[in-house]
Amino acid sequence: MAVNLKKARWLALVMAAGLLAVLSGRRAPAEEAVYRLDGFYAQVEDWMKLYHDPAFAWNPRDLRGHFSYQRGQAQDLYGSADMAYLLYALGELEARTTPEGRREWAAFIQSCQDPETGWFNRQNETPHFKEHATAYAVVALKILGARPLYPLRAAAEKVATPEATARFLEGTLWTYAWVGSHQGGGLAAALMVTGEGPPGWKDGYFDWLDREVNPKTGLWQRAFWNRFYHRPTKIDNGAAAHYHWLYIYDHRPIPYKEQLIDSLLSLQLPSGFWDRKRTKGDYPYCINLDAIFTIHRSYLQLRAEGRDYRSEDIAAAFEKNLAATVAALNRPGALAKLYTDSHDLPGAVHGLAELQKYFAETRGAPKLITPRPLAQVLDFAPWL
């Protein structure tokens, strides 16, 4: 009888707590969701093999950068660099290479540089501008412990004076700002990493960006159609990220952070992603990293200033993207189906790296569990 009485009292307490929670509009705390990438890791090796130059033998413990942008082709600049970024993010570069192999890998990327101009414009099988390719190659070399062989002469000339810097930035492709930011951001990223810019060039560069940003959205909206359409778009998101990477790397305050967070949160789709591909539907690639990184780092700057801006909205948006991304990448056969060139997957994984960092450091919960902690290259260099 005593035991039953104790059970009855315990049950009454539980029911009372539940009733109190309902009456007060609160829910009892639920167990925190934790996400894993087991399905992704089971596929990634075979996916990398799809882009390995068939002229070279596959050695999973001595990879040497023999990768192509398209499947089954000869080694090229972007294929080789993409896999360096991917292995860096996964924390597997050291385990999958040897010192000699990394030197060979870097030597190939170095061979893609023009000795006269300094641009990395050789063996580029993608539509990316030379500025993007140069920044991408310079950071890939840094990942591999190397540098360009020749000075970035042509890039440095573009920002020799504040007037030259303004002409360069004004002349980038603002009609389609996402693509144009590959020019404007790529050149600056390459110079920042190599340290080859002329004295004081960064002040002129960031002064121009600070003047031209839209204070209502925190975005650079300089296309002709922005005269009559002012709402943020995914193009604005993709463009702004290439400049915000530079702000963070150079320890500068991001302008109009609250408005920027509002803009980027408004662009998240019901799926949790920030874009929908016509042929592939909703899936993770670099555009999600662009939004996640910018929101997170803007939030951190605000918090350092004593302002806790929209923290719960950010947490909800990030968990929605995390759940969707993990589900997409874990699906059997997903990598081979979704990532039909070498370039999109590194961006997706770096997006996960940023989410892992956010939840572990900002929310105090390790929501994404991986065999090794994911590494964020944007903490190491300002380009991806």
Secondary structure, DSSP 8 states (H G I E B T S, - for coil): -HHHHHHHHHHHHHHHHHHHHHHTT---------EE-HHHHHHHHHHHHHTB-TTS---TTS----B-SSTT----HHHHHHHHHHHHHHT-HHHH--HHHHHHHHHHHHTTS-TTT----SS--SS--HHHHHHHHHHHHHHTT---SS--HHHHHHTSSHHHHHHHHHTS--TTHHHHHHHHHHHHHHHHHHT-S-TTHHHHHHHHHHHHSBTTTTB---SGGGGT--S--HHHHHHHHHHHHHHHHTT---TTHHHHHHHHHHT--TTSSS--BTTTBS--SHHHHHHHHHHHHHHHHHHHTT---SHHHHHHHHHHHHHHHHHHHHSTTHHHHH--SSSHHHHHHHHHHHHHHIIIIISS---EE-SS----GGGT-S--
